[in-house]
């Protein structure tokens, strides 16, 4: 994954962090479940079903993070006159949709 040379940070409430980390923890468990399925020689379609669940969980995480980014970071930067926030958002969305 490409590293960005950037110093920006986003302050999140403890509740926001808790929700995002909870989603990540669930995905991590699903990935471990996939590994276990491979180790146990699970049936291919069962593994694919689990992969679809991981994909859906990642999609939900991305959607939540994107919404929070637009409503928080992008709005704030636009209010400060930093219109490059639009280009940054478009770039992030392009990377997400690859």
Backbone atoms as SQL, in Angstrom:
CREATE TABLE atoms (id INTEGER PRIMARY KEY, chain TEXT, resi INTEGER, resn TEXT, atom TEXT, x REAL, y REAL, z REAL);
INSERT INTO atoms VALUES
  (1, 'A', 1, 'UNK', 'N', 0.832, -1.171, 0.000),
  (2, 'A', 1, 'UNK', 'CA', 0.000, 0.000, 0.000),
  (3, 'A', 1, 'UNK', 'C', 0.880, 1.239, 0.000),
  (4, 'A', 2, 'UNK', 'N', 0.452, 2.238, -0.722),
  (5, 'A', 2, 'UNK', 'CA', 1.221, 3.460, -0.879),
  (6, 'A', 2, 'UNK', 'C', 1.201, 4.283, 0.400),
  (7, 'A', 3, 'UNK', 'N', 2.362, 4.732, 0.822),
  (8, 'A', 3, 'UNK', 'CA', 2.462, 5.600, 1.998),
  (9, 'A', 3, 'UNK', 'C', 2.360, 7.040, 1.525),
  (10, 'A', 4, 'UNK', 'N', 1.624, 7.836, 2.243),
  (11, 'A', 4, 'UNK', 'CA', 1.493, 9.244, 1.907),
  (12, 'A', 4, 'UNK', 'C', 2.392, 10.046, 2.828),
  (13, 'A', 5, 'UNK', 'N', 3.156, 10.942, 2.235),
  (14, 'A', 5, 'UNK', 'CA', 4.012, 11.826, 3.023),
  (15, 'A', 5, 'UNK', 'C', 3.144, 12.982, 3.512),
  (16, 'A', 6, 'UNK', 'N', 2.517, 12.788, 4.632),
  (17, 'A', 6, 'UNK', 'CA', 1.551, 13.773, 5.108),
  (18, 'A', 6, 'UNK', 'C', 1.577, 13.830, 6.629),
  (19, 'A', 7, 'UNK', 'N', 1.306, 14.968, 7.147),
  (20, 'A', 7, 'UNK', 'CA', 1.313, 15.139, 8.594),
  (21, 'A', 7, 'UNK', 'C', -0.070, 15.367, 9.160),
  (22, 'A', 8, 'UNK', 'N', -1.093, 15.326, 8.321),
  (23, 'A', 8, 'UNK', 'CA', -2.449, 15.587, 8.789),
  (24, 'A', 8, 'UNK', 'C', -2.901, 14.511, 9.759),
  (25, 'A', 9, 'UNK', 'N', -3.704, 14.919, 10.701),
  (26, 'A', 9, 'UNK', 'CA', -4.335, 13.980, 11.614),
  (27, 'A', 9, 'UNK', 'C', -5.806, 14.344, 11.724),
  (28, 'A', 10, 'UNK', 'N', -6.585, 13.424, 12.240),
  (29, 'A', 10, 'UNK', 'CA', -7.999, 13.671, 12.473),
  (30, 'A', 10, 'UNK', 'C', -8.305, 13.331, 13.915),
  (31, 'A', 11, 'UNK', 'N', -8.824, 14.292, 14.622),
  (32, 'A', 11, 'UNK', 'CA', -9.246, 14.029, 16.003),
  (33, 'A', 11, 'UNK', 'C', -10.606, 13.353, 15.965),
  (34, 'A', 12, 'UNK', 'N', -10.692, 12.241, 16.660),
  (35, 'A', 12, 'UNK', 'CA', -11.949, 11.504, 16.744),
  (36, 'A', 12, 'UNK', 'C', -12.358, 11.405, 18.203),
  (37, 'A', 13, 'UNK', 'N', -13.663, 11.387, 18.429),
  (38, 'A', 13, 'UNK', 'CA', -14.144, 11.187, 19.786),
  (39, 'A', 13, 'UNK', 'C', -13.841, 9.749, 20.195),
  (40, 'A', 14, 'UNK', 'N', -13.876, 9.506, 21.473),
  (41, 'A', 14, 'UNK', 'CA', -13.661, 8.135, 21.950),
  (42, 'A', 14, 'UNK', 'C', -14.723, 7.199, 21.382),
  (43, 'A', 15, 'UNK', 'N', -15.952, 7.695, 21.256),
  (44, 'A', 15, 'UNK', 'CA', -17.038, 6.878, 20.696),
  (45, 'A', 15, 'UNK', 'C', -16.770, 6.535, 19.230),
  (46, 'A', 16, 'UNK', 'N', -16.289, 7.498, 18.450),
  (47, 'A', 16, 'UNK', 'CA', -15.956, 7.248, 17.046),
  (48, 'A', 16, 'UNK', 'C', -14.841, 6.204, 16.949),
  (49, 'A', 17, 'UNK', 'N', -13.799, 6.376, 17.756),
  (50, 'A', 17, 'UNK', 'CA', -12.695, 5.412, 17.751),
  (51, 'A', 17, 'UNK', 'C', -13.205, 4.027, 18.113),
  (52, 'A', 18, 'UNK', 'N', -14.030, 3.963, 19.140),
  (53, 'A', 18, 'UNK', 'CA', -14.554, 2.685, 19.614),
  (54, 'A', 18, 'UNK', 'C', -15.330, 1.972, 18.503),
  (55, 'A', 19, 'UNK', 'N', -16.192, 2.706, 17.779),
  (56, 'A', 19, 'UNK', 'CA', -16.990, 2.112, 16.714),
  (57, 'A', 19, 'UNK', 'C', -16.112, 1.606, 15.568),
  (58, 'A', 20, 'UNK', 'N', -15.135, 2.428, 15.164),
  (59, 'A', 20, 'UNK', 'CA', -14.264, 2.030, 14.052),
  (60, 'A', 20, 'UNK', 'C', -13.392, 0.838, 14.443),
  (61, 'A', 21, 'UNK', 'N', -12.842, 0.876, 15.642),
  (62, 'A', 21, 'UNK', 'CA', -12.002, -0.239, 16.101),
  (63, 'A', 21, 'UNK', 'C', -12.828, -1.510, 16.243),
  (64, 'A', 22, 'UNK', 'N', -14.066, -1.384, 16.683),
  (65, 'A', 22, 'UNK', 'CA', -14.946, -2.553, 16.784),
  (66, 'A', 22, 'UNK', 'C', -15.142, -3.190, 15.411),
  (67, 'A', 23, 'UNK', 'N', -15.368, -2.367, 14.402),
  (68, 'A', 23, 'UNK', 'CA', -15.524, -2.892, 13.039),
  (69, 'A', 23, 'UNK', 'C', -14.246, -3.598, 12.586),
  (70, 'A', 24, 'UNK', 'N', -13.102, -2.983, 12.865),
  (71, 'A', 24, 'UNK', 'CA', -11.820, -3.592, 12.471),
  (72, 'A', 24, 'UNK', 'C', -11.593, -4.914, 13.203),
  (73, 'A', 25, 'UNK', 'N', -11.917, -4.953, 14.478),
  (74, 'A', 25, 'UNK', 'CA', -11.752, -6.192, 15.242),
  (75, 'A', 25, 'UNK', 'C', -12.615, -7.315, 14.676),
  (76, 'A', 26, 'UNK', 'N', -13.851, -6.979, 14.284),
  (77, 'A', 26, 'UNK', 'CA', -14.726, -7.990, 13.682),
  (78, 'A', 26, 'UNK', 'C', -14.137, -8.510, 12.376),
  (79, 'A', 27, 'UNK', 'N', -13.605, -7.596, 11.553),
  (80, 'A', 27, 'UNK', 'CA', -12.987, -8.023, 10.293),
  (81, 'A', 27, 'UNK', 'C', -11.767, -8.898, 10.550),
  (82, 'A', 28, 'UNK', 'N', -10.989, -8.519, 11.547),
  (83, 'A', 28, 'UNK', 'CA', -9.806, -9.303, 11.892),
  (84, 'A', 28, 'UNK', 'C', -10.217, -10.726, 12.276),
  (85, 'A', 29, 'UNK', 'N', -11.286, -10.851, 13.040),
  (86, 'A', 29, 'UNK', 'CA', -11.793, -12.169, 13.405),
  (87, 'A', 29, 'UNK', 'C', -12.275, -12.940, 12.189),
  (88, 'A', 30, 'UNK', 'N', -12.918, -12.244, 11.268),
  (89, 'A', 30, 'UNK', 'CA', -13.383, -12.904, 10.052),
  (90, 'A', 30, 'UNK', 'C', -12.206, -13.407, 9.214),
  (91, 'A', 31, 'UNK', 'N', -11.151, -12.624, 9.142),
  (92, 'A', 31, 'UNK', 'CA', -9.952, -13.040, 8.393),
  (93, 'A', 31, 'UNK', 'C', -9.318, -14.263, 9.047),
  (94, 'A', 32, 'UNK', 'N', -9.234, -14.260, 10.374),
  (95, 'A', 32, 'UNK', 'CA', -8.703, -15.443, 11.073),
  (96, 'A', 32, 'UNK', 'C', -9.595, -16.654, 10.799),
  (97, 'A', 33, 'UNK', 'N', -10.904, -16.414, 10.729),
  (98, 'A', 33, 'UNK', 'CA', -11.828, -17.498, 10.396),
  (99, 'A', 33, 'UNK', 'C', -11.563, -18.050, 9.007),
  (100, 'A', 34, 'UNK', 'N', -11.262, -17.183, 8.075),
  (101, 'A', 34, 'UNK', 'CA', -10.924, -17.631, 6.719),
  (102, 'A', 34, 'UNK', 'C', -9.674, -18.510, 6.726),
  (103, 'A', 35, 'UNK', 'N', -8.657, -18.061, 7.460),
  (104, 'A', 35, 'UNK', 'CA', -7.426, -18.853, 7.551),
  (105, 'A', 35, 'UNK', 'C', -7.730, -20.237, 8.114),
  (106, 'A', 36, 'UNK', 'N', -8.546, -20.272, 9.159),
  (107, 'A', 36, 'UNK', 'CA', -8.925, -21.548, 9.755),
  (108, 'A', 36, 'UNK', 'C', -9.680, -22.431, 8.777),
  (109, 'A', 37, 'UNK', 'N', -10.533, -21.825, 7.976),
  (110, 'A', 37, 'UNK', 'CA', -11.277, -22.597, 6.980),
  (111, 'A', 37, 'UNK', 'C', -10.326, -23.233, 5.964),
  (112, 'A', 38, 'UNK', 'N', -9.321, -22.468, 5.556),
  (113, 'A', 38, 'UNK', 'CA', -8.323, -23.015, 4.614),
  (114, 'A', 38, 'UNK', 'C', -7.573, -24.163, 5.280),
  (115, 'A', 39, 'UNK', 'N', -7.155, -23.958, 6.520),
  (116, 'A', 39, 'UNK', 'CA', -6.411, -24.997, 7.238),
  (117, 'A', 39, 'UNK', 'C', -7.241, -26.266, 7.415),
  (118, 'A', 40, 'UNK', 'N', -8.555, -26.121, 7.550),
  (119, 'A', 40, 'UNK', 'CA', -9.439, -27.278, 7.737),
  (120, 'A', 40, 'UNK', 'C', -9.970, -27.841, 6.419),
  (121, 'A', 41, 'UNK', 'N', -9.471, -27.310, 5.299),
  (122, 'A', 41, 'UNK', 'CA', -9.914, -27.742, 3.980),
  (123, 'A', 41, 'UNK', 'C', -11.423, -27.577, 3.796),
  (124, 'A', 42, 'UNK', 'N', -11.945, -26.439, 4.229),
  (125, 'A', 42, 'UNK', 'CA', -13.373, -26.165, 4.088),
  (126, 'A', 42, 'UNK', 'C', -13.749, -26.111, 2.608),
  (127, 'A', 43, 'UNK', 'N', -15.004, -26.328, 2.350),
  (128, 'A', 43, 'UNK', 'CA', -15.525, -26.319, 0.985),
  (129, 'A', 43, 'UNK', 'C', -15.394, -24.913, 0.391),
  (130, 'A', 44, 'UNK', 'N', -15.039, -24.844, -0.885),
  (131, 'A', 44, 'UNK', 'CA', -14.738, -23.563, -1.544),
  (132, 'A', 44, 'UNK', 'C', -15.864, -22.540, -1.409),
  (133, 'A', 45, 'UNK', 'N', -17.104, -22.958, -1.653),
  (134, 'A', 45, 'UNK', 'CA', -18.190, -21.978, -1.602),
  (135, 'A', 45, 'UNK', 'C', -18.423, -21.468, -0.182),
  (136, 'A', 46, 'UNK', 'N', -18.111, -22.273, 0.816),
  (137, 'A', 46, 'UNK', 'CA', -18.206, -21.799, 2.193),
  (138, 'A', 46, 'UNK', 'C', -17.169, -20.704, 2.453),
  (139, 'A', 47, 'UNK', 'N', -15.981, -20.891, 1.914),
  (140, 'A', 47, 'UNK', 'CA', -14.924, -19.888, 2.050),
  (141, 'A', 47, 'UNK', 'C', -15.319, -18.617, 1.301),
  (142, 'A', 48, 'UNK', 'N', -15.859, -18.779, 0.102),
  (143, 'A', 48, 'UNK', 'CA', -16.289, -17.612, -0.673),
  (144, 'A', 48, 'UNK', 'C', -17.397, -16.839, 0.045),
  (145, 'A', 49, 'UNK', 'N', -18.274, -17.547, 0.716),
  (146, 'A', 49, 'UNK', 'CA', -19.331, -16.888, 1.486),
  (147, 'A', 49, 'UNK', 'C', -18.716, -16.052, 2.597),
  (148, 'A', 50, 'UNK', 'N', -17.721, -16.610, 3.275),
  (149, 'A', 50, 'UNK', 'CA', -17.032, -15.867, 4.334),
  (150, 'A', 50, 'UNK', 'C', -16.275, -14.672, 3.747),
  (151, 'A', 51, 'UNK', 'N', -15.693, -14.845, 2.554),
  (152, 'A', 51, 'UNK', 'CA', -15.006, -13.727, 1.890),
  (153, 'A', 51, 'UNK', 'C', -15.985, -12.601, 1.590),
  (154, 'A', 52, 'UNK', 'N', -17.188, -12.956, 1.177),
  (155, 'A', 52, 'UNK', 'CA', -18.210, -11.940, 0.897),
  (156, 'A', 52, 'UNK', 'C', -18.560, -11.173, 2.172),
  (157, 'A', 53, 'UNK', 'N', -18.603, -11.870, 3.296),
  (158, 'A', 53, 'UNK', 'CA', -18.887, -11.208, 4.570),
  (159, 'A', 53, 'UNK', 'C', -17.770, -10.234, 4.940),
  (160, 'A', 54, 'UNK', 'N', -16.529, -10.623, 4.709),
  (161, 'A', 54, 'UNK', 'CA', -15.391, -9.734, 4.974),
  (162, 'A', 54, 'UNK', 'C', -15.468, -8.517, 4.067),
  (163, 'A', 55, 'UNK', 'N', -15.770, -8.752, 2.803),
  (164, 'A', 55, 'UNK', 'CA', -15.886, -7.654, 1.841),
  (165, 'A', 55, 'UNK', 'C', -16.981, -6.677, 2.274),
  (166, 'A', 56, 'UNK', 'N', -18.118, -7.195, 2.688),
  (167, 'A', 56, 'UNK', 'CA', -19.223, -6.344, 3.137),
  (168, 'A', 56, 'UNK', 'C', -18.830, -5.553, 4.378),
  (169, 'A', 57, 'UNK', 'N', -18.100, -6.179, 5.286),
  (170, 'A', 57, 'UNK', 'CA', -17.659, -5.494, 6.505),
  (171, 'A', 57, 'UNK', 'C', -16.673, -4.374, 6.169),
  (172, 'A', 58, 'UNK', 'N', -15.765, -4.640, 5.251),
  (173, 'A', 58, 'UNK', 'CA', -14.804, -3.618, 4.832),
  (174, 'A', 58, 'UNK', 'C', -15.525, -2.473, 4.129),
  (175, 'A', 59, 'UNK', 'N', -16.500, -2.801, 3.308),
  (176, 'A', 59, 'UNK', 'CA', -17.289, -1.780, 2.619),
  (177, 'A', 59, 'UNK', 'C', -18.001, -0.884, 3.636),
  (178, 'A', 60, 'UNK', 'N', -18.608, -1.484, 4.653),
  (179, 'A', 60, 'UNK', 'CA', -19.309, -0.718, 5.687),
  (180, 'A', 60, 'UNK', 'C', -18.332, 0.183, 6.451),
  (181, 'A', 61, 'UNK', 'N', -17.140, -0.333, 6.746),
  (182, 'A', 61, 'UNK', 'CA', -16.111, 0.462, 7.413),
  (183, 'A', 61, 'UNK', 'C', -15.729, 1.666, 6.551),
  (184, 'A', 62, 'UNK', 'N', -15.467, 1.407, 5.263),
  (185, 'A', 62, 'UNK', 'CA', -15.087, 2.485, 4.345),
  (186, 'A', 62, 'UNK', 'C', -16.192, 3.530, 4.234),
  (187, 'A', 63, 'UNK', 'N', -17.421, 3.080, 4.166),
  (188, 'A', 63, 'UNK', 'CA', -18.549, 3.998, 4.054),
  (189, 'A', 63, 'UNK', 'C', -18.655, 4.891, 5.294),
  (190, 'A', 64, 'UNK', 'N', -18.541, 4.286, 6.464),
  (191, 'A', 64, 'UNK', 'CA', -18.625, 5.059, 7.705),
  (192, 'A', 64, 'UNK', 'C', -17.476, 6.061, 7.797),
  (193, 'A', 65, 'UNK', 'N', -16.272, 5.624, 7.487),
  (194, 'A', 65, 'UNK', 'CA', -15.115, 6.516, 7.566),
  (195, 'A', 65, 'UNK', 'C', -15.228, 7.639, 6.539),
  (196, 'A', 66, 'UNK', 'N', -15.688, 7.324, 5.335),
  (197, 'A', 66, 'UNK', 'CA', -15.852, 8.344, 4.299),
  (198, 'A', 66, 'UNK', 'C', -16.896, 9.376, 4.710),
  (199, 'A', 67, 'UNK', 'N', -18.009, 8.909, 5.253),
  (200, 'A', 67, 'UNK', 'CA', -19.044, 9.840, 5.697),
  (201, 'A', 67, 'UNK', 'C', -18.515, 10.765, 6.785),
  (202, 'A', 68, 'UNK', 'N', -17.817, 10.203, 7.764),
  (203, 'A', 68, 'UNK', 'CA', -17.259, 11.026, 8.838),
  (204, 'A', 68, 'UNK', 'C', -16.230, 12.016, 8.292),
  (205, 'A', 69, 'UNK', 'N', -15.458, 11.571, 7.296),
  (206, 'A', 69, 'UNK', 'CA', -14.452, 12.441, 6.689),
  (207, 'A', 69, 'UNK', 'C', -15.120, 13.624, 5.989),
  (208, 'A', 70, 'UNK', 'N', -16.152, 13.342, 5.211),
  (209, 'A', 70, 'UNK', 'CA', -16.835, 14.419, 4.480),
  (210, 'A', 70, 'UNK', 'C', -17.493, 15.393, 5.458),
  (211, 'A', 71, 'UNK', 'N', -18.256, 14.849, 6.410),
  (212, 'A', 71, 'UNK', 'CA', -19.000, 15.702, 7.345),
  (213, 'A', 71, 'UNK', 'C', -18.079, 16.469, 8.309),
  (214, 'A', 72, 'UNK', 'N', -16.902, 15.931, 8.564),
  (215, 'A', 72, 'UNK', 'CA', -15.982, 16.570, 9.503),
  (216, 'A', 72, 'UNK', 'C', -14.848, 17.287, 8.803),
  (217, 'A', 73, 'UNK', 'N', -13.894, 16.513, 8.340),
  (218, 'A', 73, 'UNK', 'CA', -12.652, 17.069, 7.784),
  (219, 'A', 73, 'UNK', 'C', -12.896, 17.951, 6.560),
  (220, 'A', 74, 'UNK', 'N', -13.654, 17.432, 5.591),
  (221, 'A', 74, 'UNK', 'CA', -13.839, 18.170, 4.342),
  (222, 'A', 74, 'UNK', 'C', -14.618, 19.462, 4.594),
  (223, 'A', 75, 'UNK', 'N', -15.706, 19.373, 5.342),
  (224, 'A', 75, 'UNK', 'CA', -16.493, 20.576, 5.643),
  (225, 'A', 75, 'UNK', 'C', -15.625, 21.613, 6.356),
  (226, 'A', 76, 'UNK', 'N', -14.873, 21.168, 7.354),
  (227, 'A', 76, 'UNK', 'CA', -14.019, 22.092, 8.106),
  (228, 'A', 76, 'UNK', 'C', -12.990, 22.756, 7.191),
  (229, 'A', 77, 'UNK', 'N', -12.341, 21.955, 6.353),
  (230, 'A', 77, 'UNK', 'CA', -11.319, 22.530, 5.472),
  (231, 'A', 77, 'UNK', 'C', -11.924, 23.483, 4.457),
  (232, 'A', 78, 'UNK', 'N', -13.107, 23.163, 3.934),
  (233, 'A', 78, 'UNK', 'CA', -13.761, 24.079, 2.997),
  (234, 'A', 78, 'UNK', 'C', -14.143, 25.388, 3.695),
  (235, 'A', 79, 'UNK', 'N', -14.619, 25.286, 4.922),
  (236, 'A', 79, 'UNK', 'CA', -14.960, 26.497, 5.686),
  (237, 'A', 79, 'UNK', 'C', -13.727, 27.358, 5.936),
  (238, 'A', 80, 'UNK', 'N', -12.564, 26.706, 6.002),
  (239, 'A', 80, 'UNK', 'CA', -11.301, 27.434, 6.190),
  (240, 'A', 80, 'UNK', 'C', -10.731, 27.923, 4.859),
  (241, 'A', 81, 'UNK', 'N', -11.464, 27.672, 3.762),
  (242, 'A', 81, 'UNK', 'CA', -11.009, 28.113, 2.448),
  (243, 'A', 81, 'UNK', 'C', -10.024, 27.178, 1.769),
  (244, 'A', 82, 'UNK', 'N', -9.850, 25.997, 2.309),
  (245, 'A', 82, 'UNK', 'CA', -8.899, 25.024, 1.756),
  (246, 'A', 82, 'UNK', 'C', -9.619, 24.140, 0.733),
  (247, 'A', 83, 'UNK', 'N', -9.743, 24.650, -0.493),
  (248, 'A', 83, 'UNK', 'CA', -10.493, 23.923, -1.524),
  (249, 'A', 83, 'UNK', 'C', -9.761, 22.681, -2.026),
  (250, 'A', 84, 'UNK', 'N', -8.491, 22.537, -1.684),
  (251, 'A', 84, 'UNK', 'CA', -7.767, 21.313, -2.073),
  (252, 'A', 84, 'UNK', 'C', -8.360, 20.086, -1.390),
  (253, 'A', 85, 'UNK', 'N', -9.194, 20.299, -0.377),
  (254, 'A', 85, 'UNK', 'CA', -9.872, 19.183, 0.288),
  (255, 'A', 85, 'UNK', 'C', -10.733, 18.405, -0.701),
  (256, 'A', 86, 'UNK', 'N', -11.264, 19.098, -1.700),
  (257, 'A', 86, 'UNK', 'CA', -12.080, 18.424, -2.717),
  (258, 'A', 86, 'UNK', 'C', -11.210, 17.483, -3.537),
  (259, 'A', 87, 'UNK', 'N', -10.044, 17.945, -3.961),
  (260, 'A', 87, 'UNK', 'CA', -9.134, 17.095, -4.736),
  (261, 'A', 87, 'UNK', 'C', -8.665, 15.902, -3.905),
  (262, 'A', 88, 'UNK', 'N', -8.387, 16.135, -2.625),
  (263, 'A', 88, 'UNK', 'CA', -7.977, 15.041, -1.741),
  (264, 'A', 88, 'UNK', 'C', -9.088, 14.002, -1.626),
  (265, 'A', 89, 'UNK', 'N', -10.323, 14.471, -1.477),
  (266, 'A', 89, 'UNK', 'CA', -11.460, 13.558, -1.370),
  (267, 'A', 89, 'UNK', 'C', -11.652, 12.770, -2.656),
  (268, 'A', 90, 'UNK', 'N', -11.568, 13.429, -3.788),
  (269, 'A', 90, 'UNK', 'CA', -11.710, 12.735, -5.076),
  (270, 'A', 90, 'UNK', 'C', -10.624, 11.682, -5.221),
  (271, 'A', 91, 'UNK', 'N', -9.396, 12.015, -4.853),
  (272, 'A', 91, 'UNK', 'CA', -8.303, 11.045, -4.925),
  (273, 'A', 91, 'UNK', 'C', -8.554, 9.842, -4.031),
  (274, 'A', 92, 'UNK', 'N', -9.041, 10.105, -2.820),
  (275, 'A', 92, 'UNK', 'CA', -9.333, 9.005, -1.892),
  (276, 'A', 92, 'UNK', 'C', -10.445, 8.113, -2.445),
  (277, 'A', 93, 'UNK', 'N', -11.469, 8.730, -3.005),
  (278, 'A', 93, 'UNK', 'CA', -12.572, 7.940, -3.577),
  (279, 'A', 93, 'UNK', 'C', -12.104, 7.121, -4.779),
  (280, 'A', 94, 'UNK', 'N', -11.236, 7.685, -5.587),
  (281, 'A', 94, 'UNK', 'CA', -10.688, 6.941, -6.727),
  (282, 'A', 94, 'UNK', 'C', -9.896, 5.729, -6.257),
  (283, 'A', 95, 'UNK', 'N', -9.114, 5.891, -5.191),
  (284, 'A', 95, 'UNK', 'CA', -8.357, 4.747, -4.669),
  (285, 'A', 95, 'UNK', 'C', -9.289, 3.690, -4.088),
  (286, 'A', 96, 'UNK', 'N', -10.356, 4.122, -3.446),
  (287, 'A', 96, 'UNK', 'CA', -11.318, 3.181, -2.879),
  (288, 'A', 96, 'UNK', 'C', -12.041, 2.372, -3.947),
  (289, 'A', 97, 'UNK', 'N', -12.277, 2.985, -5.092),
  (290, 'A', 97, 'UNK', 'CA', -13.080, 2.356, -6.131),
  (291, 'A', 97, 'UNK', 'C', -12.275, 1.526, -7.116),
  (292, 'A', 98, 'UNK', 'N', -10.988, 1.405, -6.910),
  (293, 'A', 98, 'UNK', 'CA', -10.149, 0.585, -7.806),
  (294, 'A', 98, 'UNK', 'C', -10.460, -0.874, -7.613);
